[in-house]
């Protein structure tokens, strides 16, 4: 059995693993990356971020959802045809993104080893390769970046062909008319709104009283209203849902003797770490109750020389954050000049219809020391031109120094727009930036200026809030 020595061994080629490996190689370190799947890229490329977002764009394009009324023309798309188009487009984008990950690894001269990795002792990773061989890799540092998978609680019959999680839902290739989505988090909201855009009968169920509990409460309410107007049925604060097949029919039972009989069920509530079979117990790496790796602020695990980053360490489980975690973890492990750079305030983007973007503090978290400015897209010229007037820009400013401390958007391109606020927040900008900046007209971002004007009255004269 060959024995190979590297500065860094990375297990997993998702966003955290790829960027950690590239960072180490960029600074001249020798790197091996182990991937058990046939192609690199991880869940964001093949079962998460990229597929979901591609499905969203394809669904809106194919159906003209929400826009046909503007011009008095529209077409009803056969769901069977739509599913074929969506699957074809999603597959093409997934293949393209996988190619780009492979190209990046080659460009940095990273040795990619396809196989299943496990620890037998600290500083050593054994790999059973897909070719049937075995390699023993020694390294000064090892990074676990194996990602996560959908949480599958007991009691949900995932062996039923019509009950899916966010991985298996992509395999649906036959038309259906109705679906119950269990979970009001990002994945549940995204899929529920995509299926609604396709004209399906969609019911979204969650035990929490609001959608996306981590976002600003007012934004959550606006999103729920937009979903309802689009035709989605919401069953929030409904307690736990039981799923079973009775007399040949799927049945989703809710408290109060309510029952729904959909064609499909999607369970999308939570993630679990991909840590089985790694032999972490042999090297002293501790896990939480969901199988996620416990790390400190330097991404170091409870075992010396072993680090972890990305979804495998838990929330927020965003590809963008995982990439930065991977770079920082590699830098802490190897001493490269990156770990001393403070982490930026990460934005959130939820790619439902309409989108949600947020960064910084919510209105509730800001409390009495903050003021809020709002600008509704109903008053924005570009939104009216596009026929997408749902939502608003909401800015939270600290009263004592006028600094922006939070921004929240629900609307057409919220996940893009939020980066303007992120930059201002990162550089400690105030309400004056938005007030004195000239934005192109008509643009979506012009809404920032009017949200700032709305807050300015309260900051300078204690004027009552006015909505625009």
C-alpha positions in Angstrom: 0.0 0.0 0.0 1.6 3.3 -1.0 2.2 6.0 1.6 1.7 9.6 0.5 2.5 12.7 2.5 0.8 16.1 2.0 0.6 19.4 3.9 -3.2 19.2 3.8 -5.7 16.4 3.1 -9.2 17.6 2.4 -12.1 15.2 2.7 -15.0 16.4 0.5 -15.1 18.6 -2.6 -18.1 20.8 -1.8 -17.7 24.6 -1.5 -15.7 24.4 1.8 -13.4 21.6 0.6 -12.8 23.0 -2.9 -11.9 26.5 -1.6 -9.8 25.2 1.3 -7.8 23.0 -1.1 -7.4 25.8 -3.6 -6.3 28.3 -0.9 -3.6 25.9 0.4 -2.4 25.1 -3.1 -2.3 28.8 -4.0 0.2 29.4 -1.1 2.4 26.5 -2.3 1.2 23.8 0.0 0.8 20.2 -1.2 -2.8 19.1 -1.2 -4.8 15.9 -1.7 -8.6 16.1 -1.9 -10.7 12.9 -1.4 -14.2 12.7 -2.9 -16.4 9.7 -2.7 -18.9 10.8 -5.3 -18.3 10.3 -9.1 -17.8 14.0 -9.6 -16.7 16.9 -7.4 -18.9 19.8 -6.2 -20.9 18.4 -3.4 -24.6 19.0 -2.6 -24.7 22.6 -3.8 -23.9 21.4 -7.3 -25.9 18.2 -7.5 -28.8 18.3 -5.0 -29.0 21.7 -3.4 -28.2 25.3 -4.4 -27.5 25.1 -8.1 -30.4 22.6 -9.0 -33.0 24.5 -6.9 -32.0 27.9 -8.3 -32.0 26.5 -11.9 -35.4 25.0 -11.3 -36.7 28.3 -10.2 -35.4 30.2 -13.2 -36.6 27.5 -15.6 -40.0 27.3 -14.0 -40.5 31.1 -14.3 -39.3 31.1 -17.8 -41.4 28.2 -19.0 -44.6 29.3 -17.3 -44.2 33.1 -17.5 -45.4 33.0 -13.9 -46.8 36.3 -12.7 -46.1 38.2 -16.0 -48.6 37.1 -18.5 -51.2 39.6 -17.2 -48.9 42.5 -18.3 -49.4 41.9 -22.0 -52.7 40.1 -22.0 -51.2 36.9 -23.4 -50.3 33.7 -21.7 -50.0 30.0 -22.2 -50.9 27.1 -20.0 -47.9 24.7 -19.9 -48.5 21.0 -19.7 -46.8 19.9 -16.5 -45.3 16.8 -18.1 -43.6 19.0 -20.7 -42.5 21.4 -18.1 -40.9 18.7 -16.0 -39.0 17.5 -19.0 -37.7 21.0 -19.7 -36.8 21.6 -16.1 -34.9 18.4 -15.7 -33.0 18.9 -19.0 -32.0 22.5 -18.1 -31.1 21.5 -14.5 -28.9 18.6 -15.7 -27.1 20.9 -18.1 -26.3 23.5 -15.4 -25.2 20.8 -12.9 -22.8 19.3 -15.5 -21.4 22.7 -16.3 -20.7 23.6 -12.6 -19.2 20.2 -11.9 -16.8 20.7 -14.8 -15.8 24.1 -13.4 -15.0 22.6 -10.0 -12.8 19.9 -11.7 -11.0 22.6 -13.7 -10.3 24.6 -10.6 -8.7 21.6 -8.9 -6.6 20.9 -11.9 -5.5 24.5 -12.2 -4.2 24.5 -8.7 -2.4 21.1 -9.1 -4.5 19.5 -6.4 -4.4 15.7 -6.4 -7.9 14.5 -6.4 -8.5 10.9 -5.1 -11.8 9.3 -5.8 -12.7 7.0 -3.0 -14.0 6.6 0.6 -11.9 8.1 3.3 -11.6 7.2 7.0 -9.4 7.9 9.9 -7.4 5.2 11.6 -5.1 7.5 13.6 -4.4 11.2 13.8 -2.5 12.6 10.9 -3.4 9.7 8.7 -6.3 9.1 6.3 -7.0 5.8 4.7 -8.7 5.9 1.3 -10.4 2.9 -0.4 -10.3 4.1 -4.0 -13.0 3.5 -6.5 -10.5 1.4 -8.5 -10.4 -1.1 -5.7 -7.0 -0.1 -4.2 -6.1 1.6 -1.0 -4.0 4.6 -0.2 -2.7 5.8 3.2 -2.4 9.6 3.2 -0.3 11.3 5.9 -0.8 15.1 6.5 0.2 17.9 8.7 -3.5 18.9 8.8 -6.7 17.3 7.7 -9.9 19.2 6.9 -13.3 17.5 7.1 -15.6 19.1 4.6 -18.1 16.3 3.9 -21.2 18.4 3.9 -24.6 17.4 5.1 -27.7 15.6 3.9 -31.5 16.1 4.5 -32.6 15.2 8.0 -34.8 12.1 7.9 -36.8 11.7 11.1 -38.3 8.5 12.2 -42.0 8.3 11.3 -41.8 9.8 7.8 -42.0 6.9 5.3 -39.2 7.8 3.0 -39.4 4.3 1.5 -42.7 5.3 -0.1 -41.9 6.3 -3.8 -44.1 9.5 -3.4 -42.4 10.7 -0.2 -39.2 12.7 -0.9 -36.5 14.8 0.7 -34.7 17.7 -1.0 -32.3 15.2 -2.6 -34.7 12.7 -4.1 -37.3 15.4 -5.2 -35.0 16.1 -8.2 -35.6 12.6 -9.5 -39.3 13.1 -10.1 -40.0 12.5 -13.8 -43.7 11.9 -13.8 -46.4 14.6 -13.7 -48.4 15.2 -10.5 -51.0 17.6 -9.5 -50.6 18.2 -5.8 -47.8 18.2 -3.2 -47.5 18.9 0.5 -44.2 20.5 1.6 -43.3 20.0 5.2 -40.9 22.7 6.4 -41.1 26.5 6.3 -37.3 27.0 6.1 -35.3 28.1 3.0 -35.5 24.7 1.2 -39.2 24.3 1.9 -40.1 27.8 0.8 -38.0 27.5 -2.4 -39.6 24.3 -3.6 -43.1 25.2 -2.5 -43.0 28.5 -4.4 -41.4 26.8 -7.5 -44.2 24.2 -7.6 -46.8 26.9 -7.1 -45.3 28.8 -10.1 -45.8 25.6 -12.1 -49.5 25.7 -11.3 -49.6 22.8 -8.9 -51.8 22.5 -5.8 -49.3 23.2 -3.1 -49.7 23.1 0.7 -46.8 24.2 2.9 -46.9 22.9 6.5 -44.8 23.9 9.4 -45.1 23.6 13.2 -43.6 27.2 13.6 -46.1 30.1 13.4 -44.1 31.9 10.7 -42.1 31.2 7.6 -38.3 31.5 7.8 -38.2 32.2 11.5 -34.7 33.7 11.3 -35.7 36.6 9.1 -37.3 39.9 10.1 -40.9 39.3 11.2 -42.4 41.8 8.8 -40.5 40.3 5.9 -41.8 36.8 6.8 -45.4 38.2 6.9 -45.0 39.8 3.5 -43.6 36.5 2.0 -46.5 34.5 3.5 -48.9 37.0 1.9 -47.2 36.7 -1.5 -47.3 32.9 -1.3 -51.0 33.0 -0.5 -51.8 35.4 -3.4 -49.9 33.1 -5.7 -52.3 30.3 -4.7 -50.3 28.4 -2.1 -52.0 27.1 1.0 -50.2 27.7 4.3 -50.7 25.6 7.4 -48.4 27.3 9.9 -48.3 26.7 13.6 -50.0 23.5 12.9 -47.9 21.2 15.1 -46.3 18.0 13.8 -47.5 16.4 10.6 -47.9 12.6 10.3 -47.4 11.0 6.9 -48.8 7.6 5.9 -50.3 5.7 3.1 -53.8 4.5 3.8 -55.9 2.5 1.4 -53.5 3.3 -1.4 -53.5 7.1 -0.9 -51.0 9.3 0.7 -52.3 11.0 3.8 -50.8 13.9 5.7 -52.5 14.3 9.1 -52.5 17.5 11.0 -53.6 18.3 14.6 -57.4 18.8 14.9 -58.3 15.8 12.7 -57.4 17.6 9.5 -56.0 15.6 6.7 -54.6 16.3 3.2 -54.3 13.7 0.4 -51.6 14.9 -2.0 -49.9 13.1 -4.9 -46.5 13.8 -3.4 -44.9 14.8 -0.1 -41.6 16.7 0.3 -40.1 16.7 3.8 -37.6 19.6 4.0 -36.9 20.4 7.7 -33.3 20.3 8.7 -29.9 18.8 7.8 -27.6 16.1 9.3 -23.8 16.0 9.0 -22.2 13.5 6.7 -19.9 11.9 9.2 -20.8 8.2 9.2 -17.9 5.9 8.4 -15.2 8.4 8.8 -13.9 6.8 12.0 -14.0 10.1 13.9 -14.4 8.3 17.2 -11.0 6.7 16.7 -9.2 10.1 16.6 -11.3 11.9 19.2 -13.5 14.2 17.0 -16.7 14.9 18.8 -20.1 15.3 17.1 -23.4 16.9 18.1 -26.8 15.2 18.1 -27.3 15.7 14.4 -23.9 14.1 13.5 -22.3 17.5 12.9 -18.6 18.2 13.8 -18.0 20.4 16.8 -15.3 23.1 16.2 -14.0 26.2 17.9 -13.6 29.6 16.3 -10.5 28.5 14.4 -12.4 25.6 12.9 -10.3 23.2 14.9 -12.1 20.0 16.1 -11.6 18.3 19.5 -8.7 16.4 17.9 -5.3 18.1 17.3 -4.5 18.7 13.6 -8.0 18.0 12.4 -10.3 20.8 11.2 -13.8 21.0 9.8 -15.7 23.6 7.8 -18.9 23.9 5.8 -22.3 22.3 6.3 -20.7 19.5 8.3 -20.3 21.9 11.2 -23.9 23.1 11.0 -25.8 26.3 10.3 -26.0 28.6 8.4 -25.3 26.0 5.7 -24.8 28.5 3.0 -22.4 27.8 0.1 -21.1 31.3 0.3 -20.3 31.0 4.0 -18.9 27.5 3.6 -16.4 28.8 1.0 -15.1 31.4 3.5 -15.0 28.9 6.3 -12.9 26.6 4.1 -10.4 29.3 3.3 -10.1 30.4 6.9 -9.8 26.8 8.2 -7.0 26.0 5.8 -5.3 29.2 6.8 -5.6 28.5 10.5 -4.3 24.9 9.8 -1.3 26.0 7.7 -0.5 29.5 8.8 -1.1 31.1 5.5 -1.9 34.9 5.4 -5.7 34.8 5.4 -6.9 33.8 8.9 -6.0 37.2 10.4 -8.6 38.8 8.1 -11.9 39.3 10.0 -14.9 37.5 8.6 -17.4 39.8 6.9 -21.0 40.0 7.8 -22.6 37.3 5.7 -25.8 38.0 3.8 -28.6 35.5 3.4 -30.5 34.8 0.3 -33.5 32.6 0.0 -34.4 31.9 -3.7 -38.1 31.4 -3.4 -40.7 33.3 -5.5 -40.3 36.2 -4.5 -36.8 36.1 -3.2 -35.7 37.1 0.3 -32.4 38.8 1.2 -31.1 39.9 4.6 -28.0 41.0 6.3 -27.3 42.2 9.9 -29.9 42.9 12.6 -33.6 42.5 12.3 -35.9 45.3 13.6 -36.7 43.2 16.7 -33.0 42.7 17.5 -32.3 46.4 17.0 -34.9 47.4 19.6 -35.6 50.9 20.8 -32.1 52.1 19.8 -32.9 51.8 16.1 -35.2 53.3 13.6 -36.5 51.6 10.4 -37.1 52.9 6.9 -39.2 51.2 4.3 -39.7 51.5 0.6 -42.4 49.3 -1.1 -41.7 48.0 -4.6 -45.2 49.0 -5.5 -43.8 52.6 -5.7 -40.7 51.6 -7.6 -40.8 52.4 -11.4 -38.5 49.4 -12.3 -40.7 47.0 -10.3 -43.8 48.3 -12.1 -42.2 48.0 -15.5 -41.3 44.4 -14.7 -44.7 43.7 -13.2 -43.1 42.4 -9.9 -44.3 44.8 -7.3 -44.4 42.4 -4.4 -42.2 43.3 -1.4 -40.0 46.1 -0.1 -36.6 47.2 1.1 -36.4 47.6 4.8 -33.4 49.3 6.4 -32.5 49.3 10.1 -30.3 52.2 11.4 -28.8 52.8 14.8 -30.2 56.0 16.2 -27.2 57.3 18.1 -24.8 57.4 15.1 -27.1 56.8 12.1 -25.2 53.7 11.1 -26.8 50.9 9.1 -27.0 47.8 11.2 -29.5 45.7 9.2 -31.2 45.4 5.8 -34.1 43.1 4.7 -35.6 42.7 1.3 -38.4 40.6 -0.2 -38.8 41.0 -3.9 -37.8 40.0 -7.4 -34.0 40.2 -7.0 -33.6 40.5 -3.3 -30.6 38.1 -3.1 -28.7 40.3 -5.5 -29.9 43.6 -4.1 -28.8 42.8 -0.5 -25.1 43.1 -1.4 -25.5 46.9 -1.7 -26.6 47.0 2.0 -23.9 44.4 2.9 -21.1 46.7 1.6 -22.5 49.8 3.4 -22.9 47.8 6.6 -19.4 46.3 6.3 -17.8 49.7 5.9 -19.8 51.3 8.7 -21.9 53.5 6.4 -24.7 55.6 7.6 -28.1 56.7 6.3 -26.3 59.6 4.6 -24.7 57.2 2.0 -28.1 56.2 0.7 -29.5 59.8 0.9 -26.7 61.4 -1.0 -26.0 58.6 -3.5 -27.5 59.0 -7.0 -29.0 55.7 -8.1 -29.9 55.1 -11.7 -33.6 55.4 -12.5 -35.5 53.2 -13.1 -33.7 50.6 -11.1 -34.6 48.2 -8.2 -31.8 49.7 -6.1 -33.4 53.1 -6.2 -35.7 51.8 -3.5 -32.7 52.1 -1.1 -32.8 55.8 -1.3 -36.5 56.1 -0.4 -36.1 53.6 2.5 -33.3 55.9 3.7 -35.5 59.0 3.4 -38.2 57.2 5.4 -35.7 56.6 8.2 -34.1 60.0 7.9 -37.2 61.8 9.2 -37.2 59.8 12.4 -33.4 60.2 12.9 -33.5 64.0 12.5 -36.9 65.2 13.6 -38.5 62.3 15.3 -41.2 62.2 12.6 -43.7 59.3 12.6 -43.0 56.4 10.3 -44.4 56.7 6.9 -44.5 53.9 4.4 -43.6 54.5 0.8 
